């Protein structure tokens, strides 16, 4: 049995909200009487790194970078990781949350250089484990990241998908079929997920980033009711599952009172997956706000006009909802329908109108360069930005995120369509890099041109264009250089 555990996370994770996964792992440790600590490595990088080094280290952290970093950056990273390695000496288990592919390189560097210096067992989990592109330009090996770590002797265990039950078994020393398995874990009883524990977080830091708002991450559901072609969420989470409104309300009250939180970010992929559950959920929150002062934000999908009741937005506002991040993905209805996001332009207009009417701020999440996108579709997108300019002017669309350009993710519906869509890769390229594909005139070069043009157009119209945790310009340049090297 494990007596002492240390939980780590590595950059790059957007530091807008405290990450949920380590808080859930901490709660599971406490439930099993395991002495547990958490070091928010991602936050410490953003907090402690001198500003001039943040971009160098956090935008595009290279795997073999000794000759690529400035001396000051090299010293900082070496000193920090040496100190972290020393802390690992005092635990039986080191649990590393690999949030996404953006955390892969930091994780690899730490374990490559320091795993042999501490005796604790190491377990890794998180969505970044199945990443293949980590090895592009670094190795001819195309094994998933978790296999590389295990085969290199850098980890003892890996857990894919929902890891609560398998992690608990690992703590108890009980064999579990979800440990070191290539199959994703799917949690059948979502009510078994504990209330997250944020005792070891620097919540004041996140409060500073959010203009004094004390923010806590929670989740009311996992998975998605949609099957968007570009997304692998069903592979990770399985079927859509959710907590009942009463249980979720009690969880929020406890977190509010324990941490004096006044805003909650719902980590759910969508809060309106089940309309009945969604309505129960916002009704419960509306009742709670009669006695507690808080607001919340989360992600949602655009519903058809026939099912998007105006009363939903009335109750949504009463429940304390301030902002929704919405996966519009494309302003071309034709492209959206191929994505299986089958809401019409009229449905989108209705959703935006109701959000404006009831003062719900929206962040629009977009994809540039979907495989079926043509120049005509791109022109439609530019025109729609002009149509919705008044919503940017009044703050209804408080932000729009274009990301980089469309990446083909393994084991998604879109990945299985590559042959029928006519997807080709440069002869010299590594096809594990999902950024280098082409369909006719839709090439990496064309997609980058579209991305630059639509970003500049949106900014001229007054939209707040949001970058994510990585530097978009730097990443696009990297994609372009890799593509040109294959020509």
C-alpha positions as CSV (number, residue, x, y, z in Angstrom):
1,X,0.0,0.0,0.0
2,X,1.1,3.6,-0.7
3,X,1.6,5.7,2.4
4,X,2.9,9.0,0.8
5,X,2.1,10.3,-2.6
6,X,3.1,13.5,-4.5
7,X,1.0,14.7,-7.4
8,X,2.6,16.8,-10.1
9,X,1.4,18.6,-13.3
10,X,3.6,20.1,-15.9
11,X,3.2,23.0,-18.4
12,X,1.7,24.0,-20.7
13,X,-1.7,24.4,-19.2
14,X,-3.6,27.7,-19.4
15,X,-3.4,29.1,-15.9
16,X,-6.8,30.7,-16.0
17,X,-8.3,28.2,-13.5
18,X,-6.9,25.7,-11.1
19,X,-6.6,22.3,-12.9
20,X,-9.2,19.8,-11.7
21,X,-7.5,16.4,-12.1
22,X,-4.9,16.9,-9.3
23,X,-7.6,18.0,-7.0
24,X,-9.6,14.8,-7.7
25,X,-6.4,12.7,-7.1
26,X,-5.8,14.5,-3.9
27,X,-9.3,13.7,-2.7
28,X,-8.9,10.0,-3.6
29,X,-5.6,9.9,-1.6
30,X,-7.3,11.5,1.4
31,X,-10.2,9.0,1.1
32,X,-7.7,6.2,1.3
33,X,-5.7,7.7,4.2
34,X,-2.7,8.4,2.0
35,X,-0.6,11.4,3.0
36,X,-0.6,13.5,-0.1
37,X,0.9,16.6,-1.5
38,X,0.5,18.5,-4.7
39,X,3.0,20.7,-6.5
40,X,1.3,22.9,-9.1
41,X,4.4,22.9,-11.4
42,X,2.5,24.6,-14.2
43,X,1.4,27.5,-11.9
44,X,4.9,27.8,-10.4
45,X,6.3,28.3,-13.8
46,X,3.9,31.1,-14.6
47,X,4.4,32.6,-11.1
48,X,8.1,32.4,-10.6
49,X,9.6,32.5,-14.1
50,X,11.0,36.0,-15.0
51,X,8.8,37.5,-17.7
52,X,11.6,37.5,-20.2
53,X,12.0,33.7,-19.9
54,X,8.3,32.7,-19.9
55,X,7.9,32.9,-23.7
56,X,11.1,31.0,-24.3
57,X,10.2,28.1,-22.0
58,X,6.4,28.0,-22.2
59,X,5.6,28.6,-25.8
60,X,7.4,25.8,-27.5
61,X,9.4,23.7,-25.1
62,X,11.8,21.5,-27.1
63,X,12.6,17.9,-26.1
64,X,16.4,18.1,-26.8
65,X,17.0,21.7,-26.0
66,X,20.4,22.0,-24.3
67,X,21.8,24.0,-27.1
68,X,18.6,25.8,-27.9
69,X,17.9,27.7,-24.7
70,X,19.6,30.8,-23.4
71,X,22.0,30.3,-20.5
72,X,19.6,32.0,-18.1
73,X,16.7,29.8,-19.2
74,X,18.8,26.7,-19.0
75,X,20.0,27.5,-15.5
76,X,16.4,28.2,-14.3
77,X,15.0,25.0,-15.7
78,X,17.9,22.9,-14.3
79,X,17.7,24.4,-10.8
80,X,13.9,24.0,-10.7
81,X,13.9,20.4,-11.8
82,X,16.8,19.5,-9.5
83,X,14.9,20.9,-6.6
84,X,11.8,19.0,-7.7
85,X,13.7,15.8,-7.9
86,X,14.9,16.2,-4.3
87,X,11.3,16.6,-3.2
88,X,10.4,13.4,-4.8
89,X,12.7,11.5,-2.5
90,X,10.2,11.7,0.4
91,X,7.3,9.8,-1.3
92,X,6.3,6.3,-2.2
93,X,4.5,7.3,-5.3
94,X,4.8,10.2,-7.8
95,X,1.6,10.7,-9.8
96,X,2.0,12.9,-12.9
97,X,-1.1,14.4,-14.6
98,X,-0.2,14.8,-18.3
99,X,-3.1,17.2,-19.1
100,X,-2.6,17.3,-22.9
101,X,0.1,17.1,-25.6
102,X,1.3,20.5,-24.5
103,X,2.5,18.9,-21.2
104,X,4.4,16.1,-22.9
105,X,7.8,17.7,-23.5
106,X,8.2,19.0,-19.9
107,X,7.1,15.7,-18.5
108,X,9.6,13.9,-20.8
109,X,12.5,16.2,-19.9
110,X,11.9,15.8,-16.2
111,X,11.7,12.0,-16.3
112,X,14.5,11.6,-18.8
113,X,16.9,13.6,-16.7
114,X,15.8,12.8,-13.1
115,X,13.8,9.6,-12.8
116,X,16.9,7.6,-12.0
117,X,17.6,9.9,-9.0
118,X,14.6,9.0,-6.8
119,X,13.2,5.6,-5.7
120,X,9.5,6.4,-5.7
121,X,7.2,4.6,-8.1
122,X,5.8,6.7,-10.9
123,X,2.3,6.6,-12.4
124,X,1.1,8.8,-15.3
125,X,-2.4,9.6,-16.4
126,X,-4.1,12.2,-18.5
127,X,-5.2,12.9,-22.1
128,X,-1.7,13.7,-23.2
129,X,-0.5,10.1,-22.8
130,X,-1.8,8.8,-26.1
131,X,-0.1,11.5,-28.0
132,X,2.0,10.4,-31.0
133,X,3.4,13.7,-32.3
134,X,5.8,14.0,-29.4
135,X,8.3,11.9,-31.3
136,X,8.1,13.8,-34.6
137,X,11.6,15.0,-35.6
138,X,13.0,13.4,-32.5
139,X,12.7,9.7,-33.1
140,X,11.7,7.2,-35.8
141,X,9.6,5.5,-33.1
142,X,5.9,6.2,-33.3
143,X,4.8,4.6,-30.0
144,X,2.3,6.5,-27.8
145,X,3.9,8.6,-25.1
146,X,2.8,6.3,-22.3
147,X,4.6,3.4,-24.0
148,X,7.7,5.3,-24.5
149,X,7.9,6.3,-20.8
150,X,7.2,2.7,-19.6
151,X,9.6,1.0,-22.1
152,X,12.3,3.5,-21.2
153,X,12.0,2.6,-17.5
154,X,10.8,6.1,-16.7
155,X,7.4,5.1,-15.2
156,X,6.0,2.1,-13.4
157,X,2.4,2.5,-14.3
158,X,0.1,4.3,-16.7
159,X,-3.7,4.8,-16.6
160,X,-5.7,5.8,-19.6
161,X,-9.1,7.5,-19.6
162,X,-11.1,7.9,-16.3
163,X,-8.6,6.8,-13.7
164,X,-10.4,7.3,-10.4
165,X,-11.0,3.6,-9.7
166,X,-7.7,2.3,-11.0
167,X,-5.7,5.0,-9.1
168,X,-7.5,4.0,-6.0
169,X,-6.6,0.4,-6.5
170,X,-3.0,1.4,-7.1
171,X,-3.0,3.2,-3.7
172,X,-4.4,0.1,-2.0
173,X,-2.0,-2.3,-3.6
174,X,-4.8,-4.1,-5.4
175,X,-4.3,-5.4,-9.0
176,X,-6.6,-3.5,-11.4
177,X,-7.2,-4.2,-15.1
178,X,-7.1,-0.5,-15.8
179,X,-3.5,-0.2,-14.8
180,X,-0.9,-0.6,-17.6
181,X,-3.7,-1.3,-20.0
182,X,-4.1,0.0,-23.5
183,X,-7.8,0.1,-23.0
184,X,-9.4,3.3,-21.8
185,X,-11.0,3.2,-18.4
186,X,-14.7,4.2,-18.4
187,X,-16.3,5.0,-15.0
188,X,-19.8,3.6,-14.8
189,X,-20.9,5.3,-11.6
190,X,-20.1,9.0,-11.9
191,X,-21.4,9.6,-8.4
192,X,-18.2,7.8,-7.1
193,X,-16.1,10.8,-8.2
194,X,-15.2,12.7,-5.0
195,X,-15.5,16.4,-4.3
196,X,-12.2,17.9,-5.5
197,X,-9.6,18.9,-2.8
198,X,-7.8,22.2,-3.4
199,X,-5.9,22.4,-0.1
200,X,-2.5,22.4,-1.8
201,X,-3.2,24.9,-4.5
202,X,-2.1,28.6,-4.5
203,X,-5.7,29.8,-5.1
204,X,-4.6,33.4,-4.6
205,X,-2.5,33.2,-7.8
206,X,-5.5,32.2,-9.8
207,X,-7.5,34.9,-8.1
208,X,-4.9,37.5,-9.3
209,X,-5.2,36.2,-12.8
210,X,-9.0,36.6,-12.7
211,X,-9.3,40.1,-11.5
212,X,-9.9,39.2,-7.8
213,X,-12.4,36.4,-8.6
214,X,-11.8,33.4,-6.3
215,X,-12.3,30.6,-8.9
216,X,-12.7,26.9,-8.4
217,X,-13.0,24.2,-11.1
218,X,-15.8,21.6,-10.8
219,X,-17.5,19.1,-13.1
220,X,-21.1,18.1,-13.4
221,X,-20.7,15.7,-16.4
222,X,-18.2,13.9,-18.5
223,X,-18.2,13.0,-22.2
224,X,-20.4,14.4,-24.9
225,X,-23.8,13.7,-26.5
226,X,-22.4,14.7,-29.9
227,X,-20.0,12.8,-32.1
228,X,-18.0,15.6,-33.8
229,X,-15.8,14.2,-36.5
230,X,-12.6,16.1,-35.3
231,X,-12.9,15.1,-31.6
232,X,-11.7,12.1,-29.6
233,X,-13.6,12.8,-26.5
234,X,-15.7,9.7,-26.6
235,X,-12.6,7.6,-26.8
236,X,-11.4,9.2,-23.6
237,X,-14.6,9.4,-21.6
238,X,-17.0,6.9,-23.2
239,X,-20.7,7.6,-22.9
240,X,-22.1,10.9,-21.6
241,X,-22.6,10.8,-17.9
242,X,-23.6,13.4,-15.3
243,X,-24.3,14.1,-11.7
244,X,-27.8,14.9,-10.5
245,X,-28.6,18.5,-9.8
246,X,-29.0,18.1,-6.0
247,X,-25.6,16.3,-5.6
248,X,-23.9,19.0,-7.7
249,X,-25.5,21.8,-5.7
250,X,-24.3,20.3,-2.4
251,X,-20.8,19.9,-3.9
252,X,-20.7,23.6,-4.9
253,X,-21.9,24.7,-1.5
254,X,-19.2,22.8,0.3
255,X,-16.5,24.2,-2.0
256,X,-17.9,27.7,-1.7
257,X,-17.8,27.5,2.1
258,X,-14.4,25.8,2.4
259,X,-12.4,27.9,-0.1
260,X,-14.5,31.1,0.0
261,X,-15.0,30.7,-3.8
262,X,-17.2,33.1,-5.6
263,X,-16.9,31.8,-9.1
264,X,-17.0,28.2,-10.5
265,X,-15.7,27.0,-13.8
266,X,-17.4,23.9,-15.0
267,X,-14.8,21.6,-16.5
268,X,-17.6,19.7,-18.5
269,X,-17.3,19.4,-22.2
270,X,-20.8,20.8,-22.3
271,X,-23.3,21.7,-19.6
272,X,-26.4,21.3,-21.8
273,X,-25.8,17.8,-23.1
274,X,-29.1,16.5,-21.6
275,X,-31.7,19.3,-21.8
276,X,-33.7,17.8,-18.8
277,X,-30.6,17.5,-16.7
278,X,-29.4,20.9,-17.8
279,X,-32.7,22.5,-16.8
280,X,-32.7,20.7,-13.4
281,X,-29.1,21.8,-12.9
282,X,-29.7,25.5,-13.6
283,X,-32.9,25.4,-11.5
284,X,-31.0,24.0,-8.6
285,X,-28.3,26.7,-9.0
286,X,-31.0,29.4,-9.1
287,X,-32.3,28.2,-5.8
288,X,-28.8,28.1,-4.3
289,X,-28.2,31.7,-5.3
290,X,-31.0,32.9,-3.0
291,X,-28.7,32.2,-0.1
292,X,-25.2,32.2,-1.6
293,X,-23.5,34.8,-3.8
294,X,-21.5,33.2,-6.7
295,X,-21.3,33.1,-10.5
296,X,-20.2,30.4,-12.9
297,X,-19.1,29.7,-16.4
298,X,-18.7,26.6,-18.6
299,X,-19.0,25.2,-22.1
300,X,-22.1,24.6,-24.1
301,X,-23.4,23.5,-27.5
302,X,-25.7,25.4,-29.8
303,X,-29.1,23.8,-29.8
304,X,-31.7,23.8,-32.5
305,X,-34.0,26.8,-32.4
306,X,-37.0,24.4,-31.9
307,X,-35.5,23.1,-28.6
308,X,-33.7,26.2,-27.3
309,X,-36.4,27.5,-25.0
310,X,-36.1,31.2,-24.1
311,X,-36.9,30.2,-20.5
312,X,-33.6,28.3,-20.5
313,X,-31.7,31.6,-20.8
314,X,-33.9,33.3,-18.2
315,X,-33.1,30.5,-15.7
316,X,-29.5,30.4,-16.9
317,X,-29.0,34.1,-15.9
318,X,-30.7,33.6,-12.6
319,X,-28.4,30.6,-11.9
320,X,-25.4,32.9,-12.0
321,X,-24.1,32.0,-15.4
322,X,-21.8,34.8,-16.6
323,X,-19.9,33.2,-19.6
324,X,-20.3,30.2,-21.9
325,X,-17.6,28.9,-24.2
326,X,-19.4,27.6,-27.3
327,X,-17.9,25.3,-30.0
328,X,-19.2,27.0,-33.1
329,X,-16.1,25.7,-35.0
330,X,-17.1,27.1,-38.4
331,X,-19.3,29.9,-39.6
332,X,-20.0,27.8,-42.8
333,X,-23.1,25.8,-42.3
334,X,-21.9,23.3,-44.9
335,X,-18.7,22.7,-43.0
336,X,-20.5,22.4,-39.7
337,X,-22.8,19.8,-41.1
338,X,-19.9,17.7,-42.2
339,X,-18.5,18.0,-38.7
340,X,-21.9,16.6,-37.5
341,X,-22.5,19.9,-35.7
342,X,-25.9,20.1,-37.4
343,X,-27.2,23.5,-36.2
344,X,-28.2,25.9,-38.9
345,X,-27.2,29.5,-39.3
346,X,-30.7,30.4,-38.1
347,X,-30.2,28.2,-35.0
348,X,-26.9,30.0,-34.3
349,X,-28.5,33.4,-34.8
350,X,-31.2,32.5,-32.3
351,X,-28.6,31.3,-29.7
352,X,-26.6,34.5,-30.1
353,X,-29.7,36.7,-29.9
354,X,-30.9,35.0,-26.6
355,X,-27.4,35.3,-25.1
356,X,-27.4,39.0,-26.0
357,X,-30.9,39.5,-24.6
358,X,-30.1,38.0,-21.2
359,X,-26.5,39.2,-20.9
360,X,-24.7,35.9,-21.2
361,X,-21.1,36.5,-22.4
362,X,-19.9,34.1,-25.1
363,X,-16.5,32.8,-26.1
364,X,-16.6,31.3,-29.6
365,X,-14.3,28.4,-30.3
366,X,-13.4,28.0,-33.9
367,X,-11.4,25.7,-36.2
368,X,-9.6,27.0,-39.3
369,X,-8.9,24.8,-42.3
370,X,-11.2,21.8,-41.7
371,X,-10.6,19.2,-44.5
372,X,-13.8,20.1,-46.5
373,X,-13.2,23.8,-46.1
374,X,-12.8,25.7,-49.3
375,X,-12.0,29.3,-50.2
376,X,-15.8,29.9,-50.5
377,X,-16.4,28.6,-47.0
378,X,-13.6,30.8,-45.8
379,X,-15.2,33.9,-47.4
380,X,-18.4,33.0,-45.7
381,X,-16.6,33.1,-42.4
382,X,-15.2,36.5,-43.1
383,X,-18.7,37.7,-44.0
384,X,-20.3,36.2,-40.8
385,X,-17.7,38.0,-38.7
386,X,-19.0,41.2,-40.2
387,X,-22.6,40.2,-39.5
388,X,-21.9,39.6,-35.8
389,X,-19.7,42.6,-35.3
390,X,-22.4,44.3,-33.2
391,X,-22.2,41.4,-30.7
392,X,-18.5,42.1,-30.4
393,X,-19.2,45.8,-29.9
394,X,-21.6,45.2,-27.0
395,X,-19.5,42.5,-25.4
396,X,-21.9,39.6,-26.0
397,X,-19.1,37.9,-27.9
398,X,-16.5,38.6,-25.3
399,X,-13.8,36.5,-27.0
400,X,-13.1,34.4,-30.1
401,X,-10.5,31.7,-30.3
402,X,-9.3,30.5,-33.6
403,X,-6.4,28.3,-32.3
404,X,-3.9,27.3,-34.9
405,X,-5.3,25.2,-37.8
406,X,-7.1,21.9,-38.0
407,X,-5.1,18.9,-36.8
408,X,-6.1,15.4,-37.6
409,X,-6.3,13.5,-34.3
410,X,-5.8,9.7,-34.3
411,X,-8.9,7.5,-33.6
412,X,-11.4,10.2,-34.4
413,X,-14.2,9.9,-37.0
414,X,-12.3,12.3,-39.2
415,X,-9.2,10.2,-39.0
416,X,-11.2,7.2,-40.4
417,X,-12.4,9.4,-43.3
418,X,-8.9,10.3,-44.6
419,X,-9.1,8.0,-47.6
420,X,-12.6,9.1,-48.7
421,X,-11.7,12.7,-48.2
422,X,-8.5,12.4,-50.3
423,X,-6.2,13.3,-47.5
424,X,-2.5,13.1,-48.5
425,X,0.8,13.7,-46.6
426,X,4.1,14.9,-48.1
427,X,6.2,11.8,-49.0
428,X,8.9,12.9,-46.6
429,X,6.7,13.6,-43.7
430,X,5.9,11.6,-40.6
431,X,2.2,10.9,-40.8
432,X,1.8,11.0,-37.0
433,X,2.0,14.7,-37.3
434,X,-1.6,15.6,-37.8
435,X,-0.8,19.2,-39.0
436,X,0.9,18.3,-42.3
437,X,-2.1,16.8,-44.3
438,X,-3.5,18.3,-47.5
439,X,-6.8,17.9,-49.4
440,X,-6.5,19.5,-52.8
441,X,-5.8,23.2,-52.3
442,X,-6.3,22.9,-48.6
443,X,-2.7,22.6,-47.7
444,X,-0.7,23.6,-44.5
445,X,0.4,26.8,-46.3
446,X,-3.2,27.7,-47.3
447,X,-4.5,27.0,-43.8
448,X,-1.9,29.2,-42.2
449,X,-2.8,32.0,-44.7
450,X,-6.5,31.6,-43.8
451,X,-5.6,31.6,-40.1
452,X,-3.6,34.8,-40.3
453,X,-6.2,36.5,-42.5
454,X,-9.2,35.7,-40.3
455,X,-7.4,36.7,-37.2
456,X,-6.4,40.0,-38.6
457,X,-9.9,40.6,-40.0
458,X,-11.5,39.8,-36.6
459,X,-9.2,42.1,-34.8
460,X,-10.0,44.9,-37.2
461,X,-13.7,44.4,-36.6
462,X,-13.1,44.8,-32.8
463,X,-13.3,41.1,-31.7
464,X,-11.2,40.1,-28.7
465,X,-9.0,37.3,-30.2
466,X,-7.9,34.9,-27.5
467,X,-4.7,32.9,-27.7
468,X,-4.7,29.6,-25.8
469,X,-1.8,28.4,-23.5
470,X,0.6,28.1,-26.4
471,X,1.9,30.8,-28.7
472,X,-0.2,30.5,-31.9
473,X,2.1,32.4,-34.1
474,X,5.1,30.3,-33.0
475,X,3.2,27.0,-33.5
476,X,2.1,28.0,-37.0
477,X,5.6,28.9,-37.9
478,X,6.8,25.5,-36.6
479,X,4.1,23.7,-38.7
480,X,5.1,25.7,-41.8
481,X,8.8,24.9,-41.4
482,X,8.1,21.2,-40.9
483,X,5.9,21.2,-44.1
484,X,8.5,23.1,-46.2
485,X,11.1,20.7,-45.1
486,X,9.1,17.8,-46.7
487,X,9.0,19.6,-50.1
